[in-house]
Amino acid sequence: MSQPLLVTGAGGQLGRRVVDLLLAQGAGPLIVTTRHPERLGEFRARGVEVRRADFDAPASLPDAFAGAARLLLISTDALDRPGRRVAQHRSAIEAAAKAGVRHVVYTSLTNPGPESPVTIAPDHQATEGALAESGLGVTVLRNNLYADFLVASLRRALSTGQLVAAAGDGKAGYVTREDCARAAAAALSADFNGKRVLDITGPAAVSQGEIARIAADLTGKPLAYVPVPREALEQGMQQAGMPAATATLLASFDAAIARGTLDVATKAVEELTGKPAEDVRSFLARHKAALVAT
């Protein structure tokens, strides 16, 4: 019998896609956890065991994870107060060990160490540290920036003719959410039982200037990259109505690009899945209609 696999955060976009991929390849048996089991009836109908798990209630987690051999820990979205997400992740890791889970796959961030200006990087570094100390087998997937987020930002930029960012001349190894899901599904269903850290990226790192040129070429619309200081970008987003915390987070990713901490490109997606990661041009070409939508 195949080893039971568990996916946390299965109600989110990444989690749902991972489960779909695992079902398509016949992996499992599958267990998924979520705060809202009633929303995952379609998975239950497909033979998946759906369980409730609240990462803010640590005592409930060992039962939620019981029976799983390998567990995908998708980083939570608990960013409302400092320390909450790290506490949630630590609780999940401790519960996994108590439940008899042998291997944990974790979705982290490219270069989450102290050199990263990304405001959520310390959460990922602390979680990676907790995993290293857990005694469990571990696969850390350090996901780069989602190429998916470029669609909305480029649509706005194309409407004005200016792509405004605080990324300087830096580059990022943009990766699609689909490729992150494929990598996570492959790592979870693999036979690897040791400890490894993999950078999940697109096939090449690209700059904002290159992205502007690609978008202009695909759409036929002029688009210039306008670099600005981080503080100006953050203030502009707040003036446009964005919450201060969100503006600070987004601007910190631009700062990371400028500093070079996201300038990473590997073949890890292909090595895990057998299929290369999609590049930015190909991804944007597939979403051309969305780029020019009003």
C-alpha positions as CSV (number, residue, x, y, z in Angstrom):
1,M,0.0,0.0,0.0
2,S,1.2,3.5,-0.8
3,Q,2.3,5.8,2.0
4,P,-0.5,8.2,3.3
5,L,0.2,11.8,2.2
6,L,-1.2,14.8,4.0
7,V,-1.6,18.4,2.6
8,T,-2.2,21.2,5.0
9,G,-3.9,24.5,3.9
10,A,-5.8,22.5,1.3
11,G,-8.4,25.2,0.9
12,G,-5.9,27.7,-0.5
13,Q,-5.0,28.1,-4.2
14,L,-1.7,26.3,-3.9
15,G,-3.1,23.5,-1.7
16,R,-6.0,22.8,-3.9
17,R,-3.8,22.5,-7.0
18,V,-1.4,20.1,-5.2
19,V,-4.3,17.9,-4.2
20,D,-5.6,17.9,-7.8
21,L,-2.2,16.9,-9.1
22,L,-1.8,14.1,-6.5
23,L,-5.2,12.7,-7.4
24,A,-4.3,12.8,-11.1
25,Q,-1.2,10.7,-10.5
26,G,-3.0,8.3,-8.2
27,A,-0.8,9.1,-5.2
28,G,-2.0,8.5,-1.7
29,P,-4.2,7.7,0.2
30,L,-4.7,11.4,0.7
31,I,-5.5,13.4,3.8
32,V,-6.1,17.1,3.7
33,T,-6.5,19.6,6.5
34,T,-8.2,23.0,6.6
35,R,-9.9,25.3,9.0
36,H,-13.1,24.9,6.9
37,P,-13.7,21.3,6.0
38,E,-17.2,22.1,4.7
39,R,-15.6,23.9,1.8
40,L,-13.8,20.9,0.5
41,G,-16.7,18.5,-0.2
42,E,-15.4,18.0,-3.8
43,F,-12.3,16.4,-2.4
44,R,-14.2,14.2,-0.1
45,A,-16.3,13.0,-3.0
46,R,-13.1,12.0,-4.8
47,G,-12.0,9.8,-1.9
48,V,-9.9,12.3,0.0
49,E,-10.1,12.3,3.8
50,V,-10.9,15.8,4.9
51,R,-10.0,16.9,8.4
52,R,-10.3,20.1,10.4
53,A,-7.0,21.5,11.7
54,D,-6.6,24.8,13.5
55,F,-2.9,25.8,13.8
56,D,-3.8,28.1,16.7
57,A,-5.0,25.1,18.7
58,P,-1.9,23.0,19.0
59,A,-3.5,20.2,21.1
60,S,-5.8,19.3,18.2
61,L,-3.1,18.9,15.6
62,P,-1.7,15.4,16.4
63,D,-5.1,13.8,15.8
64,A,-5.5,15.9,12.6
65,F,-2.1,14.5,11.3
66,A,-2.5,11.0,12.6
67,G,-1.8,8.3,10.0
68,A,0.2,10.4,7.6
69,A,3.6,9.3,6.6
70,R,4.6,12.5,4.7
71,L,3.1,16.0,5.2
72,L,3.1,19.1,3.1
73,L,3.2,22.1,5.4
74,I,2.1,25.1,3.3
75,S,3.1,28.3,5.1
76,T,0.0,29.9,6.6
77,D,-1.3,33.4,5.9
78,A,-1.3,34.5,9.5
79,L,0.4,37.8,9.1
80,D,-1.9,39.9,11.4
81,R,0.5,39.9,14.4
82,P,4.2,39.3,14.8
83,G,5.2,35.8,15.8
84,R,1.8,34.2,15.1
85,R,2.8,32.4,11.9
86,V,6.0,31.0,13.4
87,A,4.1,29.7,16.4
88,Q,1.6,28.0,14.1
89,H,4.4,26.4,12.1
90,R,6.2,25.2,15.2
91,S,3.0,23.7,16.5
92,A,2.5,21.9,13.3
93,I,6.0,20.5,13.2
94,E,5.8,19.3,16.8
95,A,2.4,17.7,16.1
96,A,3.8,16.0,13.0
97,A,6.5,14.4,15.1
98,K,4.0,13.3,17.7
99,A,1.7,11.9,15.0
100,G,4.4,9.7,13.6
101,V,4.9,11.7,10.4
102,R,8.3,10.8,8.9
103,H,8.9,13.6,6.4
104,V,7.7,17.2,6.1
105,V,7.8,19.3,2.9
106,Y,7.7,23.0,3.6
107,T,7.0,25.9,1.3
108,S,9.5,28.6,2.2
109,L,11.1,31.7,0.5
110,T,14.2,32.2,-1.5
111,N,17.1,33.2,0.7
112,P,15.1,33.8,3.9
113,G,18.2,34.6,6.0
114,P,19.1,37.9,7.7
115,E,20.3,39.4,4.5
116,S,16.8,39.4,3.1
117,P,14.8,42.6,3.4
118,V,11.5,40.8,2.8
119,T,9.4,41.5,6.0
120,I,8.2,37.8,6.2
121,A,11.6,36.3,5.7
122,P,12.3,35.8,9.4
123,D,9.1,33.7,9.6
124,H,10.5,31.3,7.0
125,Q,14.0,31.3,8.5
126,A,12.6,30.4,11.9
127,T,10.4,27.6,10.5
128,E,13.3,26.2,8.6
129,G,15.3,26.2,11.9
130,A,12.5,24.4,13.7
131,L,12.4,21.8,11.0
132,A,16.1,21.3,11.1
133,E,15.9,20.6,14.9
134,S,12.8,18.4,14.6
135,G,14.5,15.1,13.8
136,L,12.1,14.6,10.9
137,G,13.0,14.2,7.3
138,V,12.7,17.5,5.6
139,T,12.3,19.0,2.1
140,V,12.3,22.7,2.1
141,L,11.0,24.3,-1.1
142,R,12.2,27.8,-1.3
143,N,9.6,29.3,-3.7
144,N,10.6,32.4,-5.6
145,L,8.2,35.2,-6.6
146,Y,5.0,34.1,-8.3
147,A,4.9,35.0,-12.0
148,D,1.1,35.0,-11.6
149,F,1.3,38.3,-9.7
150,L,2.8,40.0,-12.7
151,V,-0.5,39.9,-14.6
152,A,-2.3,42.4,-12.5
153,S,0.7,44.7,-12.0
154,L,1.4,44.7,-15.7
155,R,-2.2,45.4,-16.6
156,R,-2.1,48.5,-14.5
157,A,1.3,49.5,-15.9
158,L,0.3,49.0,-19.5
159,S,-2.7,51.3,-18.9
160,T,-0.3,54.1,-17.9
161,G,2.8,53.2,-20.0
162,Q,4.9,53.0,-16.9
163,L,6.0,50.0,-14.8
164,V,6.9,51.6,-11.5
165,A,9.0,49.5,-9.1
166,A,11.7,49.8,-6.5
167,A,13.7,46.8,-7.8
168,G,16.6,48.8,-9.3
169,D,18.5,46.6,-11.9
170,G,18.0,43.5,-9.8
171,K,16.5,40.2,-11.0
172,A,14.1,37.6,-9.6
173,G,13.6,33.9,-10.6
174,Y,9.9,34.3,-11.1
175,V,8.1,30.9,-11.0
176,T,4.4,30.1,-11.7
177,R,2.1,28.9,-9.0
178,E,1.5,25.9,-11.2
179,D,5.1,24.9,-11.2
180,C,5.3,25.4,-7.4
181,A,2.3,23.1,-7.1
182,R,3.9,20.5,-9.4
183,A,7.1,20.7,-7.3
184,A,5.3,20.3,-4.0
185,A,3.3,17.4,-5.2
186,A,6.4,15.7,-6.5
187,A,8.4,16.3,-3.4
188,L,5.5,15.0,-1.2
189,S,5.1,11.8,-3.1
190,A,8.8,11.1,-3.6
191,D,10.8,8.4,-1.8
192,F,13.3,10.9,-0.4
193,N,13.7,10.6,3.3
194,G,16.7,12.8,4.2
195,K,17.0,16.6,4.5
196,R,17.3,18.9,1.6
197,V,16.7,22.5,0.6
198,L,15.6,23.2,-3.0
199,D,15.2,26.6,-4.7
200,I,11.9,26.5,-6.7
201,T,12.3,29.0,-9.5
202,G,11.7,29.7,-13.1
203,P,14.4,28.8,-15.7
204,A,15.9,32.3,-15.7
205,A,16.0,35.3,-13.4
206,V,14.6,38.5,-15.1
207,S,14.7,42.2,-14.3
208,Q,11.8,44.7,-14.2
209,G,13.2,46.2,-17.4
210,E,13.2,42.9,-19.1
211,I,9.6,42.2,-17.9
212,A,8.5,45.6,-19.3
213,R,10.1,44.8,-22.7
214,I,8.4,41.4,-22.8
215,A,5.0,42.9,-21.9
216,A,5.4,45.6,-24.5
217,D,6.5,43.1,-27.2
218,L,3.5,40.8,-26.5
219,T,0.9,43.5,-26.4
220,G,2.2,46.1,-28.8
221,K,1.8,48.7,-26.2
222,P,4.6,51.0,-25.0
223,L,5.8,50.3,-21.5
224,A,8.8,51.9,-19.8
225,Y,10.3,50.7,-16.5
226,V,10.5,53.5,-14.0
227,P,12.7,52.7,-11.0
228,V,11.9,54.6,-7.8
229,P,13.1,54.5,-4.2
230,R,11.5,51.9,-1.9
231,E,10.0,54.7,0.3
232,A,8.4,56.4,-2.7
233,L,6.9,53.1,-3.9
234,E,5.5,52.3,-0.4
235,Q,4.0,55.8,0.0
236,G,2.4,55.7,-3.5
237,M,0.7,52.4,-2.8
238,Q,-0.6,53.7,0.5
239,Q,-1.9,56.9,-1.2
240,A,-3.7,54.6,-3.7
241,G,-5.6,53.0,-0.8
242,M,-3.4,50.0,0.0
243,P,-3.1,49.1,3.8
244,A,0.2,50.2,5.2
245,A,1.3,46.7,6.2
246,T,0.6,45.3,2.7
247,A,2.4,48.2,1.1
248,T,5.4,47.6,3.3
249,L,5.4,43.9,2.5
250,L,5.2,44.4,-1.3
251,A,7.9,47.1,-1.2
252,S,10.1,44.8,0.7
253,F,10.0,42.3,-2.1
254,D,11.2,45.0,-4.5
255,A,14.0,45.8,-2.1
256,A,14.9,42.1,-2.1
257,I,15.1,42.1,-5.9
258,A,17.3,45.2,-5.8
259,R,19.6,43.6,-3.3
260,G,19.9,40.4,-5.3
261,T,18.5,37.9,-2.8
262,L,15.8,36.7,-5.3
263,D,18.3,36.5,-8.2
264,V,18.2,32.7,-8.2
265,A,17.4,30.3,-11.1
266,T,17.6,26.5,-10.8
267,K,16.4,23.4,-12.6
268,A,14.8,22.0,-9.4
269,V,11.3,22.0,-10.9
270,E,12.5,19.9,-13.8
271,E,14.5,17.6,-11.6
272,L,11.5,17.0,-9.3
273,T,8.9,16.7,-11.9
274,G,10.6,15.7,-15.2
275,K,9.2,18.8,-16.9
276,P,10.9,22.2,-17.1
277,A,9.5,25.3,-15.3
278,E,7.7,27.8,-17.5
279,D,9.5,31.0,-18.3
280,V,8.1,34.5,-17.8
281,R,7.6,35.2,-21.5
282,S,5.7,32.0,-22.1
283,F,3.5,32.6,-19.0
284,L,2.7,36.2,-20.0
285,A,2.0,35.1,-23.6
286,R,-0.6,32.7,-22.3
287,H,-2.2,35.5,-20.3
288,K,-2.0,38.2,-23.0
289,A,-5.8,38.8,-23.0
290,A,-5.7,39.6,-19.2
291,L,-2.8,42.0,-19.7
292,V,-4.8,44.2,-22.0
293,A,-8.1,43.9,-20.3
294,T,-9.6,47.1,-19.0
